Amino acid sequence: MRSITVVGASLAGLSTVRALRTEGFDGDIVVVGEECHDPYDRPPLSKEFLKGDVGADALMLSDTEEYGELGAQWLLGERAVRLDTAARSVTLAGGREVRTDGIVVATGATPRTLPGTDGMAGVHTLRTLDDAQALRAALLDGLPKVVVIGAGFIGAEVASTAHRLGLDVTVVEALDVPLERQLGRDMGLVCSSLHTDHGVRLLCGTGVAGFAGHDRVTGVQLEDGRLLPADIVVVGVGVRPATDWLTGSGVAVDDGVVCDAGCATSVPGVVAVGDVARCPHPFTGRHARIEHWSNATEQAKTAARTLLSGTSAQPPCTAPHFWSDQYRVRIQLAGHVVPGAEPEVVEGDVDSRSFAAVYRHEGAAVAVLCMNQPKLFNRLRRTLTAPRVAALTE
């Protein structure tokens, strides 16, 4: 293998380039990125960058010196539209074909949208730097009424940032308890109560029926009949893996690129990493996409070893983890909250919004959730045990 093309100039893509060089690959590497920007850090987009505390330069994941050392060719502002695995080529939107021996799929995911919002000013999603710049300009313009649709972690962070900017914020969530699927009912209630702690309206158990306004949004119509006035609407209802360009390639796709534990796809010489990769995880026992910053960096090492050796590499059995900053509270979760796992507060108390809770399942600590306890979190996550599962589940 003398040439490798990485499709996706993201954290996962950059991390894979680094891993390939660390593993000793000295051939040609081409990185194709749909955005015009160098790889940047996404977590601050909904927080420090959105608030205006940092500029785009502070988000960059590398510098000129490292890019020179990596020796890759970066094709930015180029969208991959087709993969021909027989010809070992990637076709770009402008018609150019990139011939290659190995292929890394790192195209990530795109935000889901809601019907009736196409072309309507004032309605935003948040995934890219360009998205964040547009939303930041709107928020800093002082438009007072913000409606966030979706009380997941991204929606909650946007709501927190808008509140800190002094705007009137309402969060709409279709589920009765936000984050119940990720944290369980009790801790979902604790985390979502941060909104009401700070005077942000949280409306649960109702969906969105439509939008008021013509060229520009003026309100959000709820399924329960209420109409919420809105100058800005942020839609945070999840993402869809970016796999359309793989149609007809022979690469198996099912809610992401289907991979084995080593990130190998159904086609030899093709691996996938990051948000687009649906892999069995040795800790969780689930065959799923994991949209965590830490997963993108760890998975890249496994994918690089698999691609270079031709044999599926064994991933580390470490507990997945992530963090979220809301209303000046740091929330951290590690492990896997399996059905039936019960949280036990082992330090602090939930009312103070500073605590550590360990989830136990069949006597084993399988997950830990902390608020404003970063040192304790790092210690407790190293004590977690993979939950016992009979087989990989969806």
C-alpha positions, 0 to 999 in steps of 0.5 A: 500500500503506497497511497491512502486517501482520507475522506473527511478533514475532521478530528477523526480524519486528522487523527487517522493521518497522525496515526498512520505516520506514527505506525510508520506509513511513509507513502502518499496521504491525500485528505479530502474535506468538504469544508474550506477550513483546516481541521478544527475542534467542534465542542467549543462551537456551542459554547466559547465560540458561540458566545464570542469568547474565542475566535476561529483561530483558537479552534484549529487542531494543528499548525503549519509545523505539524502539517509539514511533518505529516506531509499529507496533501489537503484537498479542502472545499472538495466534496466526495460524491462517489467511491469506486472500490474496484478502481480504487478511486474517489470522485470529487464533485468537480469531476476529479478522480483521486486514485488510491490504494487504501481508503479511510471514511471519516465523513462524519454526520450532518444535522437532521432538519425539520419539515418546513424550514428550508430557506427560512431565515432565522432557523439554524442547525449547529454542526460546522464552523460556518453554522456556528458563525451564522448562529453567533452573528444572529445571537450577538445581534440581540434578537431576544426570543430563542427557541431551541428544539431538542434538549440533548447535549448540543441543544442544552449547550446552545440554550446555556450560551444564549441565556448567558448572552441575556436572551429569552430562551425556551427549550422544547423536547419531545420526550417526557424526560430529556436525556433519559435514554443516555442517563436514565430517568433520575439523572436525566431529570437532574441534568435537565433541571439546569435549565429551570435553575437558570430561568430557561423554560423547558417544555417536555413531552410535546413535539413541533407541528410547524413554524410561523412566518414566511421568509423569516421564522416568527414562531414555533407551533407545538403539537399541543397547540401552543405557539411560541414566538421566536426570532431565532430557532435552533434545531438540535434533533440529532444527526444523520451519518454522511454516507450517501456518497458510498451508494453503489460502492459495495461498502455496507451501510446501516445507520453509518458505515458498518464495521467490525471492531477494528474499523474494517468495512465490508470491502478490503482496504476500506476502513471507517472512523469517527461519527460515521463508523458503526462498530462493535464496542468492546466495553459497551457490547453495542454495535453502534456509532459513538459520537464522542470526541474521545472516540474519534481520536482512539478509533483512528489508531485502531483503523490505521493499524487495521488498514496497514496490516490488512488484519482487523486490529483489536481496539482497547476495552476502555470506557467511552466518555464525554463531557458537556458544559452547561450553565457553568456546570461541567457534566461528564459521563463515562461507561455505558448506562445499560437498562436496569443500571441504578445510579448511586451518589457516592460524593456530593449531592445533586441539589448542589449540582456538584456530585459523582454518581456511579451506575451499578448493574449486577453488582458491577460499576458500569458507568459514572456521571459527575457534575463539577467533579473532574478529578473524581471523575477521572479516578472513577472512570478507571474503575468501571467494568464492561457490562455483561452482555450475551451478544452485541445489540443495536 
